[in-house]
Each structure stands twice: as structure tokens, then as C-alpha cells.
Amino acid sequence: MVALPQDLPGSPEYVSKLRYAWRVCSVTSLGLVLIGVSGSTLNVALPEVVRHFHADAFASGWILLAFLLVNTATLVFFGRVADLLGRREVYLAGFALFTVASLLAGLSPNVWFLIAMRALQAIGAAMILANGTVIITDAFPPDRLSQGMGVYIGTLSVAQLAGPTLGGLVAETAGWQWIFWVNVPAGVIALVWGAFTLRKVGRGPREPVDALGNLIVFAVLSAALIALSEAGSRGPGSPVVLVGAAVTVVLIPLLIVVERRASHPVLNVRLFGERVLAFANLASFCNALARASLILLVALYFQAARGVDAVTAALGVLPVPVGMALASPVAGALGRRISPYALSVGGALLSTSGLGILMLNTAPATPYWVIGAGLFLCGCGSGAFLTGNTTQVMKALPAGSLGVVNGFRLMVMNVGIVLSVALTLSVLTSAVSPALRAQVYAGTLSRMSPVAVDQLMDGFRRTYGVLFCVALTGALLAALARKRRARLAG
């Protein structure tokens, strides 16, 4: 297709489009900051919340898992809803819901009300996340998309950079409630700026939403998470684990049958039949599985094994978001000269090497510079991978169903995030006795016997080993996410 004069760089139309695109990027970046800060503050401040409510190990894990489960299960749903009702309207409604849920979470009278508000936060976050990447893709000229995506992903790094420190300071000084209340003014600002900036987009064709498919996806993930989270504490032979695993196994074939018959399925795998999309999304899943729980894992290491406070633990995990904050915009700028494929593979290999360092150097007395180096490599690798992988996938998406397909892309990644937290907590706590598992979540295990700390160190080494193997698999899949060269005729 020959470019029209108004599409050419330097033309007034192009400059105007680019100016609007950067304003859009500021709105979507605010959304990512809001969600990123909320998650990363809680990762560090979780022990403070657990101690306040005297929560047991099961409830402690679900403070995190409830958000991840609901967010993952509703991403594709809100991608479809936005196609029908308008992307701008759904996106702004997500800001409003997330803000209200954050306010109510800080008023929680008990841990289960808090978990319910975390689920409500997750719905608002799904409305934001399912549409942010698509809004950016629509706004930016194709030749500048990697730059916009680099800034967008970079804001997640900034959120994760500020979040742990903020979470540690808030938990130690203002109280756990402010971990949620800090989202309220930020949410109001994002809502007002988004309403002022984003242009209205015409609604798409009225097509049915796959409600049954969404319900089955939610049920499958719930059963799998319950089985996985309980396997570490009750053992793989526990009735709860066996029932959860059985429900998962039964529902997966049912989901496939339902989705094949649905006119507009929530999991339309035919959209990912192309080689690049298939392997790129599998690589994204593995990267999320290896990356998502890292800050939580290291924060627990510093508090449960070394006995430091939340502020010190927050400072200890900073190399991860610092690495992401540096690598994401650099990768975005390099995207005009280096292919997204190369950025994706290189980032995946960096993340793998960082986890390898952590796996081989886990002990209570390990010098911090060694831990920091491993965390920094993980952060740099994730920043480069996310920028390259997201750009690679978005460029390959069919234009007619960006919302639902992008929602599926995010869902694949979020399934990795959900399983990462559940898997990490399960493997980690399986190394200590059931009576001590609550002490791990509360960050007080270091006050117990040295034998308990040694047992926990085995759990950390085992967990890092699992994450390293997953990251290495992700790097191999990223390397396979390449278009086959067309054979020369004749």
C-alpha cells in the first residue's frame, strides 16, 4: 500500500496524530502506574497486612491470588465488552471502579472483606489492562509504535520502582490501610485526565459475549489455583488438592467443546494459529511465570530469612524495577533499528541469567551485591522482553478484533502471573513445617530457630531453580517466534 501524503512523517497530519498519540500514552501509562504501584506495594507490605488480620496461610495467599484470578478471568471479557460498548467508556469505567474498590479495601473489617475488595479492584484493572495496549496501538503511527510501547512498558517499571519503597514506608509509618488509599487520588487524576484526553470511538458491531466460556475459564483457574496453593501446605495427596486437580482436568475438555461451538468464543485459539503469535504468546506466558513473583519472593527472603523491616526489604528489591525502568525505554528506542524479535530473545536470555545467579547464591549471609546483580539482570531482561514481545505480537494481530485478541494475549500472560504466585508460594512454603508457614507470610520466621531458617533456604533455592527452568524454556520459545522465510520460486 502506497503511503498517502498526510501519512508521511513531517506532514501536519502526521505531527498532529503523533502529538495526540503521546497524550494517549500519558493516559494509558497512568493506568499502568496505578495498577503496578498497587500490586508492588502489597508484595512488600503483605506481612504487615497478615499480622494486622492474624490471617492464616490460606487467607494470606489469597490476598494476592484473588486479584490475579479475577483479573485474569475477566480480561478477554472486557476486551469484547469494549469492542461493543466503546473502548473509551470501558477504560474510564475501569479507573472509577478501581478507585472505589481501593477506598473500600482500606476500610476492611476483616481479611475476607479485603479479599473481596481485591477481587473488585481486579475487575477495574481488567477494564484498564484489556484496553490500554489497543488504545496505544490505534493511536501511534506504525513506525513509532515501538517507541510508544517502550514508554508504556517503562511506566510499569517506574510503578514497580516506586511501589516497593512506597509500600515499605507506608506500612511502617502510616499503616496498612494507606497501601490502598494512596490509589484514590491517583485514580481520580487518571479518570479526569483520561476523560479530557481520549477521543470517543464508534462502537463495533453488536456481537454476543461468551458468558458461559468466561464462567468456565474462571472455574478452571479457580480450581487450579486452589489445588496449586494447597499442594505446598497440605501435600499433593490432600483431598482439597485432588478435588481441585480433578475439577481442572474435567473442565478443560468441556471448555474446548464450548468454545468450538460458541459464535464469538472467549478463547478463539484459531486467531493464534500463526507461528509468530503462537510462540510469542507461549514465551510471554513463561516470562510472566518466571518474573511475576520475583519481587514478592525476594521481599519475603529479606523479611522472613534476614529479619529486616519492610522499608529495608523494599530497598532490597529495587534492582528489579530499576533494571526494567532502564531497559524498557532503551529497548523502545532501539526498536527502530533492532527487530522486536531480537529484543524479545535477548531480554529472555538476560532474565534467565539473572535467575541463574540467584539460584546459585541463596543463603542468609549472601553478599547483597550478588543478589542485587541477579535482580538487576532479571529486571533488564524483563523490560527488554516485554517491549519487544508486546510490539511483536501487536504488529501481528488481525485488525478486525484487536480488543478480544489483545485481551487473550493479556490473559495468557496473566495466567502465567497467577500461576507464578501460587507456584512460588507453594514450593517455598513446602520446605518448612505446616506450623511455621504462617510465619513465612508474616515475615517473622527469622525469630524462630536457625533450623527453620535453613529449611526455608532450601525452599528458596528450590523455587529459584523452578523459575530458572521456566525462564530458559521461555527463551527457547521466544527464539522460535520467528516467521519462516518464504522459499524462492523455481
DAZIMO-V336816 format. One record per residue. N is the residue number from 0. RES is the residue in one letter. PHI is phi in whole degrees, -180 to 180 (none if undefined). D_CENTER is the distance of its C-alpha to the mean C-alpha in whole Angstrom. Layout:
# DAZIMO-V336816
n=(N & N)
res=(RES & RES)
phi=(PHI & PHI)
d_center=(D_CENTER & D_CENTER)
This chain:
# DAZIMO-V336816
n=(0 & 1 & 2 & 3 & 4 & 5 & 6 & 7 & 8 & 9 & 10 & 11 & 12 & 13 & 14 & 15 & 16 & 17 & 18 & 19 & 20 & 21 & 22 & 23 & 24 & 25 & 26 & 27 & 28 & 29 & 30 & 31 & 32 & 33 & 34 & 35 & 36 & 37 & 38 & 39 & 40 & 41 & 42 & 43 & 44 & 45 & 46 & 47 & 48 & 49 & 50 & 51 & 52 & 53 & 54 & 55 & 56 & 57 & 58 & 59 & 60 & 61 & 62 & 63 & 64 & 65 & 66 & 67 & 68 & 69 & 70 & 71 & 72 & 73 & 74 & 75 & 76 & 77 & 78 & 79 & 80 & 81 & 82 & 83 & 84 & 85 & 86 & 87 & 88 & 89 & 90 & 91 & 92 & 93 & 94 & 95 & 96 & 97 & 98 & 99 & 100 & 101 & 102 & 103 & 104 & 105 & 106 & 107 & 108 & 109 & 110 & 111 & 112 & 113 & 114 & 115 & 116 & 117 & 118 & 119 & 120 & 121 & 122 & 123 & 124 & 125 & 126 & 127 & 128 & 129 & 130 & 131 & 132 & 133 & 134 & 135 & 136 & 137 & 138 & 139 & 140 & 141 & 142 & 143 & 144 & 145 & 146 & 147 & 148 & 149 & 150 & 151 & 152 & 153 & 154 & 155 & 156 & 157 & 158 & 159 & 160 & 161 & 162 & 163 & 164 & 165 & 166 & 167 & 168 & 169 & 170 & 171 & 172 & 173 & 174 & 175 & 176 & 177 & 178 & 179 & 180 & 181 & 182 & 183 & 184 & 185 & 186 & 187 & 188 & 189 & 190 & 191 & 192 & 193 & 194 & 195 & 196 & 197 & 198 & 199 & 200 & 201 & 202 & 203 & 204 & 205 & 206 & 207 & 208 & 209 & 210 & 211 & 212 & 213 & 214 & 215 & 216 & 217 & 218 & 219 & 220 & 221 & 222 & 223 & 224 & 225 & 226 & 227 & 228 & 229 & 230 & 231 & 232 & 233 & 234 & 235 & 236 & 237 & 238 & 239 & 240 & 241 & 242 & 243 & 244 & 245 & 246 & 247 & 248 & 249 & 250 & 251 & 252 & 253 & 254 & 255 & 256 & 257 & 258 & 259 & 260 & 261 & 262 & 263 & 264 & 265 & 266 & 267 & 268 & 269 & 270 & 271 & 272 & 273 & 274 & 275 & 276 & 277 & 278 & 279 & 280 & 281 & 282 & 283 & 284 & 285 & 286 & 287 & 288 & 289 & 290 & 291 & 292 & 293 & 294 & 295 & 296 & 297 & 298 & 299 & 300 & 301 & 302 & 303 & 304 & 305 & 306 & 307 & 308 & 309 & 310 & 311 & 312 & 313 & 314 & 315 & 316 & 317 & 318 & 319 & 320 & 321 & 322 & 323 & 324 & 325 & 326 & 327 & 328 & 329 & 330 & 331 & 332 & 333 & 334 & 335 & 336 & 337 & 338 & 339 & 340 & 341 & 342 & 343 & 344 & 345 & 346 & 347 & 348 & 349 & 350 & 351 & 352 & 353 & 354 & 355 & 356 & 357 & 358 & 359 & 360 & 361 & 362 & 363 & 364 & 365 & 366 & 367 & 368 & 369 & 370 & 371 & 372 & 373 & 374 & 375 & 376 & 377 & 378 & 379 & 380 & 381 & 382 & 383 & 384 & 385 & 386 & 387 & 388 & 389 & 390 & 391 & 392 & 393 & 394 & 395 & 396 & 397 & 398 & 399 & 400 & 401 & 402 & 403 & 404 & 405 & 406 & 407 & 408 & 409 & 410 & 411 & 412 & 413 & 414 & 415 & 416 & 417 & 418 & 419 & 420 & 421 & 422 & 423 & 424 & 425 & 426 & 427 & 428 & 429 & 430 & 431 & 432 & 433 & 434 & 435 & 436 & 437 & 438 & 439 & 440 & 441 & 442 & 443 & 444 & 445 & 446 & 447 & 448 & 449 & 450 & 451 & 452 & 453 & 454 & 455 & 456 & 457 & 458 & 459 & 460 & 461 & 462 & 463 & 464 & 465 & 466 & 467 & 468 & 469 & 470 & 471 & 472 & 473 & 474 & 475 & 476 & 477 & 478 & 479 & 480 & 481 & 482 & 483 & 484 & 485 & 486 & 487 & 488 & 489)
res=(M & V & A & L & P & Q & D & L & P & G & S & P & E & Y & V & S & K & L & R & Y & A & W & R & V & C & S & V & T & S & L & G & L & V & L & I & G & V & S & G & S & T & L & N & V & A & L & P & E & V & V & R & H & F & H & A & D & A & F & A & S & G & W & I & L & L & A & F & L & L & V & N & T & A & T & L & V & F & F & G & R & V & A & D & L & L & G & R & R & E & V & Y & L & A & G & F & A & L & F & T & V & A & S & L & L & A & G & L & S & P & N & V & W & F & L & I & A & M & R & A & L & Q & A & I & G & A & A & M & I & L & A & N & G & T & V & I & I & T & D & A & F & P & P & D & R & L & S & Q & G & M & G & V & Y & I & G & T & L & S & V & A & Q & L & A & G & P & T & L & G & G & L & V & A & E & T & A & G & W & Q & W & I & F & W & V & N & V & P & A & G & V & I & A & L & V & W & G & A & F & T & L & R & K & V & G & R & G & P & R & E & P & V & D & A & L & G & N & L & I & V & F & A & V & L & S & A & A & L & I & A & L & S & E & A & G & S & R & G & P & G & S & P & V & V & L & V & G & A & A & V & T & V & V & L & I & P & L & L & I & V & V & E & R & R & A & S & H & P & V & L & N & V & R & L & F & G & E & R & V & L & A & F & A & N & L & A & S & F & C & N & A & L & A & R & A & S & L & I & L & L & V & A & L & Y & F & Q & A & A & R & G & V & D & A & V & T & A & A & L & G & V & L & P & V & P & V & G & M & A & L & A & S & P & V & A & G & A & L & G & R & R & I & S & P & Y & A & L & S & V & G & G & A & L & L & S & T & S & G & L & G & I & L & M & L & N & T & A & P & A & T & P & Y & W & V & I & G & A & G & L & F & L & C & G & C & G & S & G & A & F & L & T & G & N & T & T & Q & V & M & K & A & L & P & A & G & S & L & G & V & V & N & G & F & R & L & M & V & M & N & V & G & I & V & L & S & V & A & L & T & L & S & V & L & T & S & A & V & S & P & A & L & R & A & Q & V & Y & A & G & T & L & S & R & M & S & P & V & A & V & D & Q & L & M & D & G & F & R & R & T & Y & G & V & L & F & C & V & A & L & T & G & A & L & L & A & A & L & A & R & K & R & R & A & R & L & A & G)
phi=(none & -80 & -69 & -78 & -54 & -72 & -88 & -77 & -56 & 99 & -72 & -57 & -66 & -65 & -63 & -64 & -62 & -67 & -62 & -65 & -60 & -70 & -66 & -60 & -62 & -66 & -68 & -65 & -67 & -60 & -63 & -68 & -63 & -58 & -73 & -65 & -64 & -58 & -72 & -74 & -66 & -70 & -57 & -84 & -89 & -53 & -56 & -64 & -65 & -61 & -65 & -62 & -91 & 52 & -75 & -80 & -63 & -65 & -64 & -60 & -65 & -79 & -60 & -88 & -70 & -61 & -63 & -65 & -64 & -65 & -61 & -66 & -71 & -110 & -61 & -66 & -57 & -77 & -65 & -69 & -60 & -67 & -62 & -89 & -98 & 115 & -67 & -62 & -65 & -67 & -61 & -69 & -62 & -63 & -60 & -63 & -65 & -62 & -67 & -63 & -63 & -65 & -61 & -69 & -61 & -68 & -99 & -59 & -82 & -153 & -69 & -76 & -66 & -61 & -62 & -64 & -68 & -64 & -66 & -67 & -56 & -64 & -64 & -61 & -64 & -64 & -64 & -78 & -68 & -67 & -119 & -60 & -66 & -68 & -61 & -66 & -61 & -70 & -82 & -86 & -61 & -53 & -75 & -113 & -63 & -64 & -67 & -61 & -68 & -63 & -67 & -61 & -67 & -61 & -68 & -63 & -64 & -62 & -62 & -72 & -73 & -79 & -58 & -60 & -63 & -61 & -61 & -64 & -65 & -64 & -62 & -83 & -111 & -92 & 109 & -62 & -59 & -74 & -60 & -95 & -70 & -65 & -74 & -67 & -63 & -64 & -66 & -64 & -62 & -63 & -64 & -66 & -66 & -66 & -64 & -76 & -93 & -70 & -84 & -70 & -119 & -61 & -72 & -81 & -64 & -77 & -115 & -66 & -91 & -80 & -64 & -63 & -61 & -63 & -64 & -69 & -58 & -60 & -66 & -62 & -65 & -62 & -63 & -65 & -68 & -62 & -63 & -70 & -70 & -87 & -63 & -72 & -91 & -108 & 93 & -66 & -92 & -65 & -56 & -62 & -66 & -65 & -66 & -61 & -65 & -65 & -62 & -61 & -62 & -71 & -77 & -62 & -62 & -62 & -61 & -63 & -64 & -62 & -71 & -68 & -91 & -70 & -70 & -136 & -67 & -71 & -120 & -88 & -67 & -63 & -67 & -113 & -74 & -73 & -55 & -61 & -65 & -62 & -72 & -65 & -72 & -66 & -64 & -63 & -60 & -67 & -62 & -64 & -62 & -83 & -97 & -62 & -95 & -65 & -64 & -60 & -62 & -71 & -62 & -66 & -60 & -67 & -84 & -81 & -96 & -97 & 74 & -86 & -83 & -65 & -65 & -63 & -63 & -62 & -67 & -67 & -90 & -59 & -56 & -66 & -67 & -63 & -62 & -65 & -63 & -79 & -78 & -62 & -67 & -63 & -64 & -63 & -68 & -72 & -62 & -81 & -118 & -115 & -68 & -56 & -59 & -65 & -63 & -65 & -66 & -61 & -64 & -63 & -69 & -63 & -60 & -63 & -66 & -63 & -67 & -63 & -62 & -65 & -63 & -89 & -136 & -115 & -161 & -59 & -102 & -59 & -56 & -63 & -63 & -70 & -62 & -61 & -64 & -63 & -65 & -65 & -62 & -61 & -65 & -61 & -63 & -66 & -62 & -68 & -63 & -61 & -65 & -67 & -66 & -64 & -63 & -61 & -70 & -64 & -70 & -96 & -74 & -68 & -66 & -71 & -141 & -57 & -61 & -70 & -71 & -66 & -61 & -64 & -58 & -67 & -66 & -58 & -66 & -71 & -61 & -61 & -66 & -60 & -66 & -62 & -65 & -63 & -64 & -62 & -65 & -68 & -66 & -63 & -77 & -67 & -81 & -115 & -69 & -54 & -68 & -101 & -66 & -63 & -68 & -66 & -65 & -80 & 73 & -116 & -64 & -63 & -80 & -85 & -76 & -59 & -63 & -64 & -67 & -62 & -62 & -65 & -62 & -61 & -64 & -64 & -62 & -63 & -67 & -62 & -63 & -64 & -65 & -63 & -64 & -65 & -63 & -65 & -62 & -62 & -65 & -65 & -67 & -62 & -67 & -84 & -82 & -135 & -66 & -70 & -71 & -67 & -73 & -71 & -68 & 80)
d_center=(37 & 39 & 37 & 39 & 40 & 38 & 35 & 36 & 34 & 37 & 38 & 38 & 36 & 33 & 33 & 33 & 30 & 28 & 29 & 27 & 24 & 23 & 24 & 21 & 19 & 20 & 19 & 15 & 15 & 16 & 13 & 10 & 12 & 13 & 10 & 8 & 12 & 12 & 9 & 10 & 14 & 14 & 13 & 16 & 18 & 17 & 21 & 23 & 21 & 22 & 26 & 26 & 26 & 27 & 25 & 25 & 23 & 22 & 21 & 19 & 17 & 16 & 16 & 12 & 12 & 14 & 11 & 8 & 11 & 13 & 10 & 9 & 13 & 14 & 12 & 15 & 17 & 17 & 17 & 20 & 21 & 21 & 23 & 25 & 25 & 24 & 21 & 22 & 23 & 20 & 18 & 20 & 21 & 17 & 18 & 21 & 19 & 16 & 19 & 21 & 19 & 18 & 22 & 23 & 21 & 23 & 26 & 25 & 28 & 26 & 23 & 23 & 23 & 20 & 18 & 20 & 19 & 15 & 15 & 17 & 14 & 12 & 14 & 15 & 11 & 11 & 14 & 13 & 10 & 12 & 15 & 14 & 14 & 17 & 18 & 18 & 19 & 22 & 23 & 23 & 26 & 25 & 27 & 24 & 21 & 20 & 21 & 19 & 16 & 16 & 17 & 14 & 11 & 14 & 13 & 10 & 12 & 14 & 12 & 11 & 15 & 16 & 14 & 15 & 19 & 19 & 18 & 20 & 23 & 23 & 23 & 26 & 28 & 27 & 26 & 22 & 23 & 22 & 19 & 18 & 21 & 20 & 18 & 21 & 23 & 20 & 19 & 23 & 23 & 20 & 22 & 25 & 24 & 22 & 25 & 28 & 26 & 24 & 27 & 28 & 27 & 29 & 28 & 28 & 30 & 30 & 29 & 28 & 24 & 24 & 24 & 25 & 22 & 19 & 21 & 22 & 18 & 17 & 20 & 19 & 16 & 17 & 20 & 18 & 16 & 19 & 21 & 19 & 18 & 22 & 23 & 23 & 25 & 27 & 27 & 27 & 30 & 29 & 30 & 27 & 25 & 28 & 28 & 24 & 24 & 27 & 25 & 22 & 25 & 27 & 25 & 23 & 26 & 27 & 24 & 25 & 28 & 27 & 25 & 28 & 30 & 28 & 29 & 26 & 23 & 20 & 19 & 22 & 21 & 24 & 22 & 21 & 24 & 24 & 24 & 21 & 19 & 19 & 19 & 16 & 14 & 15 & 14 & 10 & 10 & 12 & 10 & 7 & 9 & 11 & 9 & 6 & 9 & 11 & 12 & 13 & 15 & 17 & 17 & 19 & 21 & 22 & 23 & 24 & 26 & 27 & 28 & 27 & 26 & 22 & 23 & 24 & 21 & 19 & 21 & 21 & 17 & 17 & 18 & 14 & 13 & 17 & 16 & 13 & 16 & 19 & 17 & 15 & 18 & 21 & 19 & 19 & 23 & 24 & 22 & 26 & 28 & 25 & 24 & 20 & 21 & 22 & 19 & 17 & 19 & 20 & 17 & 16 & 19 & 19 & 16 & 18 & 21 & 19 & 18 & 22 & 23 & 21 & 22 & 26 & 26 & 25 & 28 & 28 & 31 & 29 & 29 & 26 & 27 & 26 & 23 & 22 & 22 & 20 & 17 & 18 & 18 & 15 & 14 & 16 & 15 & 11 & 13 & 15 & 13 & 11 & 14 & 16 & 14 & 13 & 17 & 18 & 16 & 17 & 21 & 21 & 20 & 24 & 24 & 26 & 22 & 20 & 18 & 18 & 17 & 14 & 13 & 14 & 12 & 8 & 10 & 10 & 7 & 6 & 9 & 8 & 5 & 8 & 11 & 10 & 10 & 13 & 15 & 15 & 16 & 19 & 20 & 20 & 22 & 24 & 26 & 28 & 30 & 29 & 31 & 29 & 25 & 25 & 26 & 23 & 21 & 23 & 24 & 27 & 28 & 30 & 32 & 33 & 35 & 34 & 34 & 31 & 30 & 31 & 29 & 26 & 26 & 27 & 23 & 21 & 23 & 23 & 19 & 19 & 21 & 19 & 15 & 18 & 19 & 16 & 15 & 19 & 19 & 16 & 18 & 21 & 19 & 18 & 22 & 23 & 21 & 24 & 27 & 30 & 33 & 35 & 39 & 42 & 44 & 47)
